[in-house]
Amino acid sequence: MLRSARPALSFEEITTPDRGRPPTLPRHVHAHLRAALPGARPERAKWIGSGWGSVAFRVPTTDGDWVARVPTAVPWSTEDLEREVRMLPLLESRPFEVATPRDARLVRDEDGRLVAAIHRLVPGTSSKRRVLRGRAREAHLAAIGRFLATLHTTSHRDARRHGVERRDTWREVS
């Protein structure tokens, strides 16, 4: 494992664009991705989105594109990414109508700190900017509903077998 040169991204680093440019993959992550993904080209990574807990980058490799989700400095970021990676193998076996992330794993530095959660890029396009009307909109929303229903009918027992512990997140935010 390699030593991380700096901590997780702060919320300000994610949400404050540099002169209108999207975020770039932090330099301290590059060597870790090269070690985890042979043929990775982290210097060519492209920002694909941000959330409260992570910033996602598309990382090209000689074996196809991957997504690297870099944790932010919010307290739950690392734990959420670790839980998601433990849960993804279980979700791969569920009857989703859409592709789920494959080959997910965690990338850590030599001190065991999470540098990124990675998985193969899910094929498709974002519906974020699409304007859907009528039947197309209804079909799209129905597909989202079926996805969420499948996700939330995943057995708690199976989730715990995959290392996902039960948590009361409402208590944490209240």
C-alpha positions as CSV (number, residue, x, y, z in Angstrom):
1,M,0.0,0.0,0.0
2,L,1.0,3.5,-0.7
3,R,1.0,6.4,1.9
4,S,-1.7,9.0,1.2
5,A,-0.2,12.5,1.0
6,R,-3.4,14.3,2.1
7,P,-6.7,13.6,3.8
8,A,-10.2,13.4,2.2
9,L,-11.6,16.2,0.2
10,S,-13.4,18.9,2.1
11,F,-16.9,19.9,1.2
12,E,-15.6,23.3,0.0
13,E,-13.1,21.6,-2.4
14,I,-16.0,19.7,-4.0
15,T,-18.6,22.4,-4.2
16,T,-16.4,25.4,-5.0
17,P,-15.4,25.1,-8.6
18,D,-12.0,26.4,-9.6
19,R,-12.9,29.2,-12.0
20,G,-15.9,27.3,-13.2
21,R,-14.0,24.1,-13.9
22,P,-15.2,20.7,-12.5
23,P,-13.2,19.1,-9.8
24,T,-10.2,17.0,-10.8
25,L,-9.1,13.7,-9.3
26,P,-6.8,14.6,-6.3
27,R,-3.1,14.0,-7.1
28,H,-2.7,11.9,-3.9
29,V,-5.2,9.3,-5.3
30,H,-3.3,8.7,-8.6
31,A,-0.7,6.2,-7.4
32,H,-3.2,4.3,-5.3
33,L,-5.4,3.8,-8.4
34,R,-2.5,2.8,-10.5
35,A,-1.7,0.1,-7.9
36,A,-5.3,-1.1,-7.7
37,L,-6.1,-1.0,-11.4
38,P,-3.3,-2.1,-13.8
39,G,-3.4,0.1,-16.8
40,A,-5.2,2.9,-15.1
41,R,-4.8,6.4,-16.4
42,P,-5.8,8.6,-13.4
43,E,-4.4,11.7,-15.1
44,R,-7.2,11.4,-17.6
45,A,-9.9,11.0,-15.0
46,K,-13.1,13.0,-15.6
47,W,-15.4,14.3,-12.9
48,I,-18.9,12.7,-13.2
49,G,-20.6,13.9,-10.1
50,S,-20.5,14.8,-6.4
51,G,-22.6,14.1,-3.3
52,W,-22.3,14.8,0.3
53,G,-20.1,11.8,1.0
54,S,-18.0,11.3,-2.2
55,V,-16.9,12.8,-5.4
56,A,-17.0,10.4,-8.4
57,F,-14.5,10.3,-11.3
58,R,-14.5,8.2,-14.5
59,V,-11.0,6.6,-14.7
60,P,-9.9,5.1,-18.0
61,T,-7.9,1.9,-17.9
62,T,-6.7,-0.5,-20.6
63,D,-9.4,-2.9,-19.4
64,G,-12.3,-0.4,-19.7
65,D,-13.5,2.5,-17.6
66,W,-13.9,2.5,-13.9
67,V,-15.5,4.8,-11.4
68,A,-13.5,6.0,-8.4
69,R,-15.5,7.5,-5.6
70,V,-13.3,9.6,-3.4
71,P,-14.6,10.2,0.2
72,T,-15.2,13.7,1.4
73,A,-14.4,14.9,4.9
74,V,-18.0,14.5,6.2
75,P,-18.0,12.1,9.2
76,W,-20.0,9.3,7.6
77,S,-18.3,9.3,4.1
78,T,-15.9,6.4,4.6
79,E,-18.3,4.2,6.5
80,D,-21.0,4.7,3.8
81,L,-18.6,3.8,1.0
82,E,-17.4,0.7,2.9
83,R,-21.0,-0.4,3.5
84,E,-21.9,0.1,-0.2
85,V,-18.9,-2.0,-1.4
86,R,-19.9,-4.8,1.0
87,M,-23.5,-4.6,-0.2
88,L,-22.9,-4.6,-4.0
89,P,-22.1,-8.3,-4.4
90,L,-25.5,-9.1,-2.9
91,L,-27.3,-6.6,-5.1
92,E,-25.6,-8.1,-8.2
93,S,-27.6,-11.2,-7.5
94,R,-30.9,-9.4,-7.2
95,P,-33.3,-9.1,-10.2
96,F,-32.8,-5.5,-11.2
97,E,-33.9,-4.3,-14.6
98,V,-30.8,-2.1,-14.8
99,A,-27.1,-2.8,-14.5
100,T,-25.5,-2.6,-11.1
101,P,-21.9,-1.7,-10.4
102,R,-19.6,-4.7,-10.7
103,D,-16.2,-5.6,-9.2
104,A,-16.5,-3.1,-6.4
105,R,-13.6,-2.8,-4.0
106,L,-11.9,-0.4,-1.6
107,V,-8.6,1.2,-2.2
108,R,-6.7,2.1,1.0
109,D,-3.3,3.7,1.8
110,E,-0.6,2.0,3.8
111,D,-2.2,3.2,7.0
112,G,-5.5,1.6,6.1
113,R,-7.3,4.9,5.4
114,L,-9.8,4.7,2.6
115,V,-8.6,6.5,-0.6
116,A,-11.4,5.5,-2.9
117,A,-14.2,3.0,-3.6
118,I,-13.9,1.7,-7.1
119,H,-16.2,-0.3,-9.5
120,R,-16.5,-0.8,-13.2
121,L,-18.4,1.9,-15.0
122,V,-22.1,1.1,-15.4
123,P,-23.0,1.5,-19.1
124,G,-25.7,4.0,-20.0
125,T,-26.4,7.7,-19.9
126,S,-27.6,10.0,-17.1
127,S,-31.2,11.0,-17.1
128,K,-30.3,14.1,-15.1
129,R,-30.8,16.5,-17.9
130,R,-33.3,14.6,-20.0
131,V,-36.8,16.1,-20.3
132,L,-39.3,13.3,-20.4
133,R,-43.0,13.8,-21.0
134,G,-46.1,11.6,-21.2
135,R,-45.6,7.8,-21.4
136,A,-41.8,8.1,-21.6
137,R,-41.8,9.9,-18.2
138,E,-44.2,7.4,-16.7
139,A,-42.1,4.5,-17.9
140,H,-38.9,6.1,-16.6
141,L,-40.5,6.7,-13.2
142,A,-42.0,3.2,-13.0
143,A,-38.5,1.8,-13.7
144,I,-37.1,3.9,-10.8
145,G,-39.9,2.6,-8.6
146,R,-39.2,-1.0,-9.5
147,F,-35.5,-0.5,-8.8
148,L,-36.2,1.0,-5.4
149,A,-38.7,-1.7,-4.6
150,T,-36.1,-4.4,-5.4
151,L,-33.4,-2.6,-3.5
152,H,-35.6,-2.2,-0.4
153,T,-36.9,-5.8,-0.4
154,T,-33.3,-7.1,-0.1
155,S,-33.3,-9.2,3.1
156,H,-31.8,-7.7,6.2
157,R,-30.4,-11.1,7.1
158,D,-28.6,-11.3,3.7
159,A,-27.3,-7.8,4.1
160,R,-25.8,-8.6,7.6
161,R,-24.2,-11.8,6.0
162,H,-22.4,-9.3,3.7
163,G,-21.1,-7.3,6.6
164,V,-23.7,-4.6,6.6
165,E,-24.7,-3.8,10.2
166,R,-28.0,-2.5,11.3
167,R,-28.0,1.3,11.9
168,D,-30.6,3.9,13.0
169,T,-29.6,6.8,10.8
170,W,-32.5,8.9,11.9
171,R,-31.0,9.0,15.4
172,E,-27.7,10.2,14.0
173,V,-29.3,13.2,12.2
174,S,-31.8,14.2,14.8
